[in-house]
Amino acid sequence: MLDDIGVTVRQAGEEDAVGGVRPRWVALPESVEEVAALLRACAERDLAVVPAGGGTKLHWGSPPERCDVLLDMCCMNEILEHAAGDLVVRTQAGVTMDALAATLAEQGQELALDPPFTEHTTVGGTLATATAGPRAFRYGTARDLLIGITVVLPDGTIAKSGGKVVKNVAGYDLGKLFTGSQGTLGVIAEATFRLHPLPADRRWVTAELDRAEVAPIAAALAASQAEPSAVEVDRPDPDGPIALAVLVEGAEAETRALALRELVGKGSVTAERPPWWGLIQRDEVLVEVRFPTSGTEAVLDAAAGTGFALRGSPVTGRVLLESWRPVGEEELAAAVSGLRAKVEAAGGRVNVLAAPYAGVERWGQVSGLPLMRRVKERFDPGRMMSPGRFLGGI
């Protein structure tokens, strides 16, 4: 059925299932043009398509309503251009973040995104899930560092936005639209990013805090003239203490770190990255909490009541909760419901990024849902791209 379009296609196996939904075929395009040919053929045949990168986050989101073709981007793994003098890189979506980091480091540069998995995470997957790391506090998120994008729309149209030169893009900003879209609007094929020089030095300030100490110390760190690049907390035991780690990068990192250690009032300064820094360790159940920094104390209190481990940033207002033990559907639904009520009262919101149960409310109330549905209708009226994977059944 798909053997006449010039794209490598194989029969799918059980290991290719997305949220328990097994596709019929796996397609492995090697160029933007092959992605376009594949989507045109799928549109003509009314086949649903789910894009995939390294598979590290493929179980995030709701299971698709249907999945005929898994579009594996593994063969689109070339770094197309690195303009070191302009601090810009253009890459295909299947390039892994660790391979990209190694190439950029040869020129003393980096893409200041911190993937939460140590390997297999791809550029396309990082954009599609809008994954944010610890240094979003200083450098921004994937959406902020993206300056150009090439996407393939569901009808096979190739569309581009932005370019190599760092500038504001007039008109429709496809980069911001597709970042975080979970593969529901089309396929991210290429991306162009703004880079930063690798820091000359790094130090971490580490300390152990009680829950009540986190909010005031985080606020002081965020306002400090010592300019930390990231402030993270880790609480593997909901009833235990909280580990604080503050990253300082660049010139006089040691001196600035010592100043921040004095601000914290305890702890130590080290050149060693904490082993938990920026990583997701277990994500069969993964809950994201976003909140205004004024709600930090309330969020920490509410999260402790779930019994889940917590890791994230009190200065950007984003933490992740992981379950380190088996949790049943009813228990998870009750924990999420109670957490959501308390977090929303503090001005935040709760998203269940990953869960093995259909009965858990993943998103809660979303005020922008009508607009998001109109965007989905505009880009994918036939609902062929990852149907039902995103909030509101988009």
N, C-alpha and C positions, 0 to 999 in steps of 0.2 A: 504493500500500500504506500510505503514511503521509499521504495527502492529506486525511484526514477528521478530523484531531485539532486543528485550529486553530493549528498551528505552521507557520511558513515552512520549507519543505523544498525543496532543489534536488538535482539529480543531481550526484554527485561526479565530479571529474576527476582526472587523474594528480597534479596539484599538491596534492591532498587526502590522498595516501597517508600512512600512519603506519608507519614502518619498512618501507617497501616493500609494505605491505598496503593496497590501495585500497578505501575504503568504497563502498557503493552510493549512499548519500545523505549530504547535509550538512544538519543541522537548525540553525535559527537562532532559538531561543526568545528572548522579550523580557521574561519574568517568571518568578518562581518557579513560578507555577501552570502556565505553559506547559512548563517543564522537567518538572514532575510528570506532565502529560498525555502528554508524549513518552515518558517512561520507562515509564509504564503501558502504552502502546501497544506499545513494544518488548518488554516482558515478556510480553505476550499473544502476540506473534508470534515469540518466541524470537530477537530480534535483538540482536547484540552492539553495545555503545555505547562509544565512546572520547571523553571530554570534551577540549576544547581551548580554550586561551586565545589568547595572541598568537602561538603557534606557535614561540616561541624555544627551547623545550625539548621539543618534541613528538618529536624523534628520540632523546631520552634513554630509557633502559630498553630492555627486549627488545621486538621486534615483537609485536603482539597475535596471539593464536592465530586470531582472526577479528575483523573490524571491518565491521559492516553500516552503522552510523550514526556519523558524526563530529559530535559535539555542539559546535557553535561558539558560545562565550559572548560573541562580540563585541558583540551587541546589548544585553547586560545591563551597561551601562556608566555607570550613574548612581551618584553619591555621594548616598546616601539621607539622611544626617544627619551634621552636624558639630557636636557639642556642645563648643564651644571652652572653655567654662568648666569642663567636666568632663574635658577632655583626652581625648575619645573621638570616634571616627568610625565610622560604619556605611556600608558600601559594597557594591555589587553586585560579583560576582566578575570581571566582564569589564572593570572599570575598569583602565586602565593605571597602573603605578606612577609614571610621570612626570606624568600628569595629576593623580593624587592628590597628589603632592608639591607641584605648583604651586598647587592649591586650598588645601592646608593652610598653605603658606607665606604666603598672604595674611593669615592670622591669626597669623603668627609661630610656627607649630607644624610638626611633622614626624612621620612614621612612621619610626622609626629602623631601617629595613631598607635595605640597599644592594643593589639588584638588579644582577646581574652583566652585564646588557646595557643599553645606553643608551636603548633604546626598545622598545616593543611588549610588554614584560613585564607581565603582568596580576596582579592580586591573587590570583585563583584559582590561576594557575600557580605563583606564588610559594609559596602554601600547599601545593599538591599535591606539589611537589618538595622542600618544606622547605629552600628555598634560604637560605643564611646568608651575610651580608656581613661586612666587616671589623669593624663596630662591635658584632657579637654579643658581643665580649669585655665591653663595658660594659652594653649594653642587653638582651642576650639575643637569641634567634632568633625567627623568625616564631611558633613555638609558644608562646614566652613572652609575646609582645606581643598575641596573640590572646585576647580576652576573651569573644567570642560568635560563634556561627556558625549559619548556616542551611544545611542540606544536604537533598538529595532522594535518598532511598534507591532501590534498583533497582526496587522495586514501585510507585514513584510517591509513597510516603509522604514528607511534608515534616516534617523533624525539626529542632528548635532546641535549642541549648545555650548557656548564658551569657546575657549581656545588655549593656545600655549601661553599667551601673554596675560599676566594677572590684571584683570580689569572687570568692571561691572558689566553684566550682560543685559542689554535692553531686551524687553519682550518676555516671552515665556521662558522661565528658568527650568529647563528639563532636569538639571542636576539636583536642585532642591526638591523637585517633584518626585523624582525616582528614588532618591535616597530615603530609605525607610519604607518603601512601597511593597516590600516583601514579594517582589516578582509579579505583582498583580496588574501592572500597567504595560509591561513589555520586558525586553531583555536588555540589561546593561552589557554593552559589548566592549567599550573602551572608556578609560577615564584619564583625565589630566589633573595633576595635583600640584599645589604649591608646597615647596619643600623648605626645610630649615637646616642650617649648619649643625653638624653634630656638636653637642656641648663639649667644651674643653675638659670639664670636670663634673662630677656628680657626687652629692652627699645625701644621705637620708638621716633625718632625725626620727628616732623611734622612742616610744614611751608607752606605758600602760596607764589607761585612764578608767575612772569610774564613769558610769553612764551620764551622770549629771555634769561632768566636767567637759564633755565633748563639745556641746554647743558654744559655750563662751570661748573655749580655746580655738575652735575652728573659726569663729568670727574674727578673733584677733589675728590668726594666721592669714586669713584672706585679706586683711587690711594692712598687713605688714609691708614695710618698705624693703624688706629682704627678699621679696618677690618669690615665694615658692612656686614651683611648677605644678605641684599636685599635693593634695592632702587627702589621705585615705585612712579608713578605719576597717578593722577586721574583728568580728566577734563570732568565732566558731561555736561557742557555747552561749545560748541565749541568756543564761544566768551568770555568766562569767564576766571577767573584765574585758575591756575593749583595747585592742592594740592600735596605736596611732603611728602612722608613718608619713613624714613630710619630705618631699623631694625638692632639692635645691640643685639647679644646674647652672653651668657657665662660670664666668669670672668670679674669683674669690668665693667659690662654693663652700669651702670649709669655714671661712669667717662668717658668711651669711647663715650657714647652718647652726653655728654656735650661737648666733644672735637669736635664732628661732628656738633653739633649745632653752635659752634663758626665758623666752616668752612663754613656752610651755610650762616651764618651772621644774622639769624633771626629764629623765631619759638620757639618751646617748646619741652621739653622732657617728655614723659608719659609712664606709664606701660600698658596703654590701647591700644589694637589693633584698628586701624581705622576701622570703620564699613564696608568700601568698600574693605578692604585689600584682594587681591588675588581672588576676587569673580567675576564671570560672572553673571550679573543680568538679562539681556534680551538677548536671543540669537536666536530669529527667524531670524534676520539678524546679522551675526557675521563675521567681516573681520579681518584677521590677517596680520600685517605688520612686516616683519623682515628686519633689516637694520644694516649696520656697525654703530658703535657709532658715527663716524664722521658725519653721516647724520642725527643726532638727530634733529637739528633745522629745516632742510628741511622737515623731516617727520612730525613734529608737525605742521608746516605751511600747508603742504598738507592735513593733516587729518582735520584741522579746516575747510577747504573748503568743506568737505563732509557733514557737518552738523551733524555728529555722535559724540556720547560720546566716550572718549578715556580713556583707562586704561592699564598700563603695565610698563615695565622697560626700562629706557634709558641706563642702564649699561649693559644689556644683548642684547639690540637691538631687542626687541619684544614688540609690543603693540597690543591690541585688540580694535576694533571699534564696538560699538553697536548702533543700531538705537532705540531711545526711543520714536519714533512716527511711525505711519504707513508710509511705503515708497513703491511706485509703482515700477513695473519692469523697466520701462524706466528710471526713476529717479535713481534707484539703479545701473543700468548698466552704466549710464553716470557718476555717482559718482565714481564707481570702475575704470572705464576707465581713468578718469582724475587723480585719485589718483595713479593708477599704473604707468602712464607715469612719474609723478613727483618722485615717490619712486624709480623706476628703474634708473632714472637719478642720484639719490643719492647712487646708488649701492645696493639697497634693492629689495624686492619683495613683492607682495600682493597676499594673498590667501583668497578666500571667503569660510570660513568654513561652514557657514550655510546661506541659502537663500531659500525662497519658490518659486523661479522662475527658469525655465529652460534656459531662454534667457540671463542669466548673466554669463559672462566668469569667471569661478571660479579660474583658476590657472595661466593664462598667459603663456608665453613661458618658458619651462622647459628644460634646456640643457641636463639633465640626462635622459630624457624620453625614448630614445631608449634602454638604459641599463635597465631601470625599466620594460620596456615591455618584454625584454628578461628574466628577473627574473620571471615575471608573467608567461611567457610561460614555464619556467623550473619547477615551482612549481605547476601551475594550468593550464595545457594545455587545459583542457576542459572548462575553464572559469565557474566553478561552485561556486567559492567563491566570494560573494559580487560583481558580475560582473557589471562593469561600475561605481562603487562607488567612485573610486579614480581618480586622475588626468590622463588626456589622455584617459579616458574611460577604465582604467585598472580594 
